[in-house]
Amino acid sequence: MNPGADSLGPEDVHLWRAHVHELAPSAAQIRSTLSPDERDRADRYRLSKDGEAFVIRRGLLRAILSRYLDRDAGAIRFTYGPFGKPLLDPDEDALSFSLAHSQDLIVCAVSRRAALGIDIEFLRPLPDLDGLAARFLVRQDADSVRALPMPRRLAAFYTRWTRQEAYLKATGAGLTAAPAAIDAALDAAGWKLETLLAVPDYVGALVAEGVDWGVSWLDWPLNGSARG
Ligand SMILES: CC(C)(COP(=O)(O)OP(=O)(O)OC[C@H]1O[C@@H](n2cnc3c(N)ncnc32)[C@H](O)[C@@H]1OP(=O)(O)O)[C@@H](O)C(=O)NCCC(=O)NCCS
């Protein structure tokens, strides 16, 4: 498969995964594809390593989208939803995307579905797991995490967390929205959620409009043929 516009059918969600440490040596070249406002944003991070990580994420997003839009990475224009969700101009490009990162991993979902949200988390040990579950998960989910034996609690917590986040990212509300009962909300909207377990030590979730879609994983760079 040569992933791009021709290979992205209405039932496809392409899920790209990339590693920050592999892209970091090209950060200066990647930065040249960013828009002036994105470069300003990178420079405003308090820690330069966080600014560089943003450059890598945004440059990767541009490079991936350029495969589908048949346009140079630097020529892609983003608009922003009320809570900061980056979007393509729907009058120009009928394509949706969602990006998430945690530790060294970046994942980027691309589809023709109008609503799309992804989240991933590295399984970093948490000192007060039950407290965090009570604070950040809906009651029912927090209770089911607490009911599990200890070794399974961490992955269960993060799985539920990423489900919530992926849903909120699909709606564009981000963390400003209160956690909701995801299953009921998905049913009501006619959306589907998939739990993602394709990368060791990480869990994730993907939400997209409709129920008749499937995921293909792709690695970036693709056989070294990445367009910059
Ligand atoms: C968006 C948000 C969910 C990101 O979560 P996170 O776990 O820190 O980071 P992730 O890696 O999962 O996702 C980050 C990506 O999500 C996307 N994103 C940003 N805001 C988003 C939103 N509201 N909805 C969906 N996606 C969003 C961007 O592509 C971002 O990548 P970037 O940092 O390279 O620009 C979280 O920061 C949030 O809720 N922000 C809300 C913003 C907000 O409340 N602003 C208040 C002013 S109105």
The ligand as a Gaussian input file, in Angstrom:
#p B3LYP/6-31G(d) Opt

LIG

0 1
 C       -6.275000      18.920000      23.758000
 C       -5.924000      18.144000      24.957000
 C       -7.005000      17.096000      25.113000
 C       -4.537000      17.544000      24.732000
 O       -4.274000      16.522000      25.598000
 P       -2.792000      16.019000      25.921000
 O       -2.965000      14.676000      26.552000
 O       -2.081000      17.075000      26.651000
 O       -2.030000      15.873000      24.559000
 P       -2.252000      14.880000      23.350000
 O       -0.912000      14.515000      22.860000
 O       -3.198000      13.779000      23.670000
 O       -2.969000      15.776000      22.237000
 C       -2.354000      16.927000      21.755000
 C       -2.874000      17.218000      20.385000
 O       -4.303000      17.257000      20.362000
 C       -4.729000      18.231000      19.394000
 N       -5.640000      19.132000      20.093000
 C       -5.382000      20.298000      20.725000
 N       -6.542000      20.793000      21.244000
 C       -7.519000      19.923000      20.926000
 C       -8.933000      19.885000      21.168000
 N       -9.555000      20.827000      21.861000
 N       -9.643000      18.832000      20.696000
 C       -9.030000      17.862000      19.996000
 N       -7.691000      17.831000      19.730000
 C       -6.956000      18.862000      20.197000
 C       -3.469000      18.893000      18.840000
 O       -3.142000      18.233000      17.632000
 C       -2.445000      18.576000      19.905000
 O       -1.152000      18.450000      19.366000
 P       -0.071000      19.632000      19.591000
 O        0.154000      19.747000      21.062000
 O        1.115000      19.141000      18.856000
 O       -0.708000      20.850000      18.983000
 C       -5.887000      19.011000      26.214000
 O       -4.711000      19.778000      26.223000
 C       -7.064000      19.945000      26.306000
 O       -8.133000      19.576000      26.707000
 N       -6.953000      21.168000      25.930000
 C       -8.087000      22.020000      25.969000
 C       -7.607000      23.363000      25.699000
 C       -8.303000      24.305000      26.569000
 O       -9.009000      23.984000      27.459000
 N       -8.104000      25.564000      26.308000
 C       -8.684000      26.563000      27.092000
 C       -8.762000      27.816000      26.325000
 S      -10.318000      27.964000      25.570000

